[in-house]
Each structure stands twice: as structure tokens, then as C-alpha cells.
Amino acid sequence: MKKLHTKKRRINSKKGISMVLAIALAAVLFLSTTTFLSIAMLQQKETGTTMNSRQAYVSAKSALDIAKELLNDGKLSLPDSGSLYYVFYYIEGDPEVHVEKFNSSELALKWINNPSHASYTIIGNAYIKITKNTDGSYTMTAVGKENKYDYSGDGNTGDLSTKFDVKYNLVEKEETANLTMKQKTITSPTGNKFLMLGDQTSFSLLRSVRKTLNEGDTTFRTLQDYDTDNDNKSIIYIPKNEAGSTPLTTCFPLVFDKAVKSTSNGDSRLKFTAYDNGIYFLGNYTGSKVKSDYNSEAVDISFYTNSDAYGTALECKYLVIGGNMVCRPATGESGITLKYSGSSYNTDKGVVIYFTKDCKLMTYNNSKQITKTVEYKKGYYYINLGDNNTAVDLFSENTKKSAVKIATNSEEYKRVNSIDMYSSMVDTNGKLKDIHSAYEGNWEKGKERVYILNDNGAFNTDPNSNSYSNTPRTEFTEGWKDYYIYCSPSEMPTASGYYDMYSGKEFNYLWYNIKPMEFNGNIDMSIHSSNITLSIGPDEKETVYYNNKIKNSNGNPYFPYSFNQTILPTSDFATDSNTQKFTAEGSNIIKQINSSASFSVKPYWGETSFTLKVVNDFIVEMSDGTSYTIKADDYTDIPETGLNLFSNDAKKYFEDHSTSRVDSNSSSIKWVEDNAINTSVDSSNLDQSSSVINFKATCGGTLKDDTYKGRAIYCDFGNGSSGKDAIVTYGNNATLKADVVSIGADLLERKDGKGLKINTYSAHNESTCVVDGNPIDGSMLQITRKTTLKFNDDNANSITLSPGYYFFPGITSDFDILSKAFWENWTDSKPYYKAEKLGDGTKAYKKVTVTTKMDPVDFEGKYF
């Protein structure tokens, strides 16, 4: 029995071991499986979390990148305080990014979750929150709709954000405008520049030239008469050809504001000579007379010859043609010959021609048929006449082929830079101003008659309402309020009486004679105008040339005067052996012989101020022996009651105000020292009111807290650098006061609240800016190169100006160009105006408003 028991135990022990082993194996398998499953589950969980986090990061960054671009493109506004919220999205088929703005996150999420927007692609599946921080910076955050960026491996948690600072500047917003602009022309007259074009109106009827040297000779040259078309009442000038080939000679410009009819005597040409100056054919004629002599194509005429004439010779430095020209020359003759006439032909080899519009030069025969036509387009042309100054036929096709069209910045144009003074002869619409010579005795196309002088050039003493003469004025003729009157008397009146002369816009009075301008009787003479120009000459010791060889048909000599500079051109007339000269002595004097005589300058009726322009120095001698000199200058602060030149008040005024006009460089007056602004210069030396100042401080510096005065001030501060190398100039509350101010600088900066003031208004007696045909009042500043004005303000702190002319309407006193408020003033309803260059109104002219623009923000490396 015992054995069986033992055997049985053995069998049971084996089964237990197997069971234990199985259980152990099962346990191991279970544990292994559980472990692997746990690891796999953990790995799967971790991978999902990372992918979601990374997707949220990618989405947030895409939304943030779009926000950065839209912000720099000016399509997102920043909150003044608190936060603003934006959603960016695409619409299928539309590549543009669309933007929605909200005032709260709830509204942004509500918009995103709106079922009607399910078809939109929400960029980043997020909204952008922009918050203004207490330190003035901004934080921009991309907030995911569901998942936040939450990857702690690099320490970043939460929605993706960036912090940034912004800087604002003012910028110009330009639009093309229908306007014209001009700047006051600054000239410094020297000897013989009497009534240069731009300082005068019409020089077409000069009568101040005496025929002989005999003191008793009271006859004077007559340069032209006038004729009318009875049907059209159009005035035509007829230059008189005195004694055959006697030229119409002057050192002034010859300006014809009516059509000219030329008639040559015998086989001699009528000759116009303007030494060192120009000849201007600016008249216009469309009446029936020329058509009947030629044909229906002879219209818009500025010049024509009489039938079968021997042509006309023009000798000048430049020629301005403002209309078609026609001629019917005698057999073998050309219409108009052209030569250079000046004192420097060794350097100037030709003539500049300016056609103010497209013009035709037409030649006719006796059958009224056109034999040739030469057409010129509007513009400037240069005709080279070679070393021998050989005359050319202006009506010839060969002359046209040799003519070179030139630009206004060319050397040929620059050598006759006064040519663009032509613009002073036209109004803002490009039409010739209402210019009248002082003895046009005819009514012209409904305009008032001007009859100050008789047709011999002497003062009219006939007491009628249209004579200006012999009647005390209590009222004036309204029709003359827009006139530009030119008066060049041949002799002074001998009869006592009143000689009230007036014109609304400008009155030019020229006495150019070999004897003084004497007031012998009880004469009360006055000039009323908004602008009065006086030229009393010739200058003391000026050389006057005349020729006594020319004889008339009876063999008697004529002695016409030819006023010219001391260097004469080489021509038959000038080098003739019988050419004589006379040195003018005492000719630039006005004398009060009778103690009761007066000669007054006054403002136009109803006005309180005016400008007196004195072209050349002249002497005033009063009957008691007192004398004084009135110097060439522009006088703008004459008492509103005017001045009688024969009075102690006038003597005191001109002695207190008269200064010689001298161009000056700032180096000679110590405004600049060692290429930098000199702040130690004495204040009295800052007043250079009569000078043209070239103020170059290439090292910049600090302006003196004072007023810099000049006739014109041309400033250049810095050397054209930029960025951290820019030369800085501090305004320091200085004022630049002149008729013309120009500035070029790297950086003009406001410091300690002190700006830079400009004052140019005193120059603008007439508007320098016309918009849509309407003249406007204001001030002008020229910027010569790219210039940055820095205001040192926490908000918009600079504006950068491009080169050009800036006109500011309504500014009639100092204006601070370093004041942010000054520039912010110009809005859509109140713009200022800018021209890249001055001219006749092109697309370069702009109306400008100022807007605030944020500088681009650099977000590189700013994510956190």
C-alpha cells in the first residue's frame, strides 16, 4: 500500500511542475503582451499629441505670417487701446486673402463657426488678436479655434505670439491736377538792361530816340505806326523803314503784341536789330485784310509783308514766333533773313528760335498761290550760322533742316536763359496779356482806348475821358483794371495840368533819352497801378551810338540813334566809318524845374499797397538843389498814400531803403565756416536783404535762432548721404526769409522743440499758383534734392520730400517745415500743390495731401 502512495505522489508532482511552468509562461506572455500593448498605446498617444501640437503651430504661424504681411501692406489697423480681432480666409476660386475685423474674440469665433461660412478656408483655423501694451508696443497672437500650440520640448506653450514696435511717418499722396505754377524770377540788373522782358510788357512802340544831337531838335524816331482792319477792328503794327536801309535798332527786346505788316522801300530790306536780345512776334491777326491780299489759308498771322516787298532782315540773339507768317517777296527775294546780333559771337554761333505753338511760314506769289510752306512744331530750335554769321532764309526748307530742336537744359538754351521770360507776357491760360502801348488811339475789339501819348510820342493834353490827361481824376475807367500799360514818352509835357496815368495790373514807364527828364511847368503827374516799373536812363557815362551816313531820297542825312553795349557786333552798320558815339551825361536824372511840379507813384484805386520796380539807378533833383539817388530794387512797403518823388518824404524813404543788388556767397558773410553753419555770426550780418545768397553748409550744423534775410536764399545742408551717415541740420527756430527759398538736405531735424521757419510771401504780389483757372494765394518753397524732415515725435516723426516746387495755399506768414502739425494740415479738402519743374501745366504738376503711414515692421526672430 505504501508504494502505491509514493508513486502517486510522484505523478502529482510532475503535473504541478507543468502547471507552474504553464502558469509562469502564461504570466510572462501576459506581462510581455501587456507591456507591448502599453508601450504601443503610450506611443500612439504621444504621437497624436505632438502632431496636433505641431499642426496647431503650423496653423498659428501661417495666420501670423499672413497678419504680418497684411499689417505691412497697410490693410490692418492697430488698436488705440485694448485689442482688435481679425479672421483671414479664402473663397474658392478667389486667390485674394479676405479680412474680417471684430471687437471681441467671441464675435470672431461666432463668425468662424457660422454655418454659412463653412465653405470658406479659414487661414490657420484661427483668429488674430492684436493688443496694444501699456508700454506702447503691440502683441499679435494667433488663437486657434480648437487646438493650441502646446509643445514643451523647446519651452513654448500656448498660442503663437509676437511682440513688436511700430513707427509712423507722414507721406505725400499725389494726384494730377490742372494747375500752373511759377516762381518769382530773381535777377540782378547791370548796365543797359532796361525793361528786359519779364520786367516790362510791350516794347513795340519805342519813341524815346532823338534823331540828332542838336539840343534844339525835338523830332524823334518813329519805330512804327498802326493800321486797322475796318471790318474786324484789328490793330496791325507797321514798322517804318526810315531812309531806306535804316534798321530798327535797339539794345532792348523788340516785342510786337499785334500782327506786324512790313514794307520795304526800294530794293532795301527793312531791318529789325536787337543787340544781345530777342525779337518777339506775339500778335495775332485773323481779319479779312490779309486773306484778301493772300488767300483763305493766311490766318492766325503774327507777321506778313506787304505785296511784292523785298523782305525783312531780323538780327537778334533769339527769336520768338507766336503765330503763322506769310510773305509775297519781290522776284529773287527771300521772305525773312535771320542773323545773329550780339556782342559775343566768338562764343555764340547762332540764333535760338522759340515757336510758342505749331506755326507755318508760307511764301506766296502774285497769283496768291503758295509756293512753299515750312512748318515748325512748338518748341525751341537752334540755328548755327557758322563762323561767318551768314544770314539764312527763315522761310527756307534748308534752314529748317539745319535747325536742331533743343531741350531747356541744353547749352544752346542756357546761353539765352532769359528767353523763357516770354512766359511773363502770357496769362495763366497761355494767352497774351492785355498789353497796351500808351498811345493806341483806337478801340480794339471792344476794349478801352489807351491814349496817354499822341502819335508823335509826346504827352496828350486834350481833356477827354480817354486821355488820362489834364483832368483831376476822381474816378477811373473800369475797363483798364486788367491792363498792362507801356509808356515811353518822346518828350515831357510843356503844358501845366494833371497827368493821371493808370493801369490795373502793371504800368511800365520808360525814359530813355540823351537829356534829363525835366518838369518845367506846374505839372502834377502820377502813376497808379498794382505794379509800377521805372526805367530812367541811359546810365551815366553809357555810350550811345548813332550813324550819320544814311541819307533819305533827297540826299539829306538822317541821324537815328542806336543804343547798344560798348562791344558791337561786326556788321556793316556798326563798323561804318561814319558811326559816331556820344557819352550820355546827366541822362539818368529827373529834374524838378518848377517847384510846384510833382511826380508820384501810387497804388491802384481801391488798393492800399503796390510794388515799385526800379530797373536802374537814377537821380532825383529838386528845385531847391536837393538831390538823392533811387537805386535799382523792388520796393514793396511804400506808404499806401504813395510818394511824390520831389519830396523830402520820398528822399528819406529811398535813402532808408535803397541798397545795391549784389549777388553774394554765404562764405563772404560768414554764414558758413569750415563748411558748417556758423552760429557765432553777428545778427546784423544775417540781414542780406538785397543779396542773392548761396548758403552751402555741407557739414550741416545748427542754425542760429534768428532770421536769415536775402532776396533769394539757396540752401544746401549735407553732402547727399543717407541712413546713419546722413548729415544732420538742426532748425533751432531759425527763419529763412526771402522772395525765393530753396533747400536741399540729408536730414533736417527738430531738436528741443525748435523747428525751421520759412517766409517767402512778400514776393507774391500776384498769385504764383493757378488751379483749374483760379489763382490762389500762398507761399512757395523749393526742395532741390531728396530731403527728410524729422519732427522728434513719439507718433509720426518724419516726412521725406522729393525734389520740386511746393506751393502752400493760404500761408501768408512764417511756416514751420519741422512742425508735424503743419504737414498734417493738408487734407483732401485742403491740399497743397507740387511741381517737379515750373512750366505750362503738365502731368508733372500735382495736388498733394498728407497721410500717416506705418513703417514696415521687421518680425524676424520675434516669435515666442
Number of C-alpha atoms within 10 A of each C-alpha: 5 6 8 9 9 10 11 10 11 11 10 10 12 11 11 11 11 11 12 12 12 12 12 12 12 12 12 12 12 12 12 12 12 12 12 12 12 12 12 12 12 12 12 11 11 11 12 12 14 15 12 16 20 17 16 28 24 15 24 28 21 17 27 26 15 16 25 18 15 16 16 15 12 13 11 18 12 17 14 10 12 13 19 22 25 21 24 23 21 16 14 10 6 8 8 10 13 13 14 13 17 18 14 13 17 11 13 22 17 10 15 22 12 9 10 9 13 10 10 14 14 21 20 26 21 29 29 27 24 24 21 20 13 9 7 13 12 21 15 22 25 32 26 22 16 8 19 22 24 19 18 11 7 6 8 12 15 19 19 25 19 18 17 15 13 14 14 17 19 21 20 18 15 16 14 15 18 14 24 25 24 20 20 15 13 11 14 16 18 13 14 20 19 25 23 19 25 15 20 25 27 25 24 22 26 25 26 23 23 23 18 19 13 8 9 7 10 11 16 20 21 22 21 20 14 20 14 15 15 11 9 14 15 22 24 23 22 19 22 22 22 20 21 19 19 23 23 23 20 19 22 23 28 25 21 21 27 24 26 26 22 24 22 24 16 10 13 18 24 26 24 22 26 28 26 23 26 29 24 24 25 25 22 23 23 17 20 18 17 21 14 11 16 24 16 12 13 25 20 18 27 26 26 27 23 18 19 17 25 27 27 24 23 25 26 25 29 31 25 20 21 24 23 25 27 27 29 28 23 16 10 7 17 21 26 26 20 27 24 30 27 26 18 13 17 9 9 20 19 24 27 25 24 24 20 18 14 14 20 20 22 23 23 22 17 13 10 15 13 18 10 13 16 17 14 17 14 15 15 22 24 20 24 21 19 12 12 9 19 13 16 18 17 20 24 19 14 12 17 18 9 13 17 15 16 17 13 12 9 9 11 22 21 12 13 17 12 16 22 16 14 17 18 18 23 16 11 22 14 13 11 19 19 17 20 26 23 28 25 20 18 18 13 15 10 9 12 18 19 22 23 29 25 18 18 17 24 20 26 21 21 15 13 12 14 15 24 25 23 21 16 12 13 6 7 17 12 10 13 19 17 14 21 26 28 26 25 23 27 26 23 17 20 15 14 16 19 20 24 20 21 27 28 21 21 26 28 26 20 24 28 25 23 23 19 20 22 18 24 18 19 18 23 19 21 18 23 23 28 24 25 29 24 23 24 24 30 29 23 17 13 20 17 19 19 22 22 18 16 18 16 13 8 7 9 12 14 18 21 24 27 23 23 24 19 12 10 17 20 15 10 8 19 18 13 13 11 13 15 16 14 14 15 18 17 18 23 26 24 24 19 25 17 16 15 14 22 21 18 18 24 26 25 23 16 6 14 14 20 24 21 23 19 22 27 23 22 23 20 20 18 21 15 10 10 12 16 18 15 21 20 21 20 19 15 15 14 20 14 13 13 19 21 19 22 24 16 15 12 19 19 11 17 18 14 9 15 17 16 14 20 17 17 17 18 22 16 10 17 18 26 23 18 11 16 19 25 18 17 12 15 13 13 9 12 19 16 24 19 22 21 25 27 19 22 24 24 22 19 25 21 19 22 22 16 14 19 23 22 24 25 26 26 22 22 22 25 24 17 17 13 16 8 7 10 18 20 23 25 23 24 20 22 20 22 25 25 26 25 26 21 22 20 24 27 26 25 29 25 24 17 10 14 18 25 23 20 23 24 24 20 15 21 17 15 14 17 20 25 19 16 10 12 11 16 16 18 20 28 28 21 22 21 19 17 17 21 21 24 24 24 17 14 9 15 21 20 26 24 15 17 16 17 20 21 21 26 20 18 13 15 15 14 16 18 19 22 28 22 22 11 11 20 15 13 19 14 13 7 13 19 22 26 30 24 18 16 16 15 14 20 16 12 15 25 23 22 23 21 19 17 17 16 18 15 15 14 12 14 7 7 10 14 12
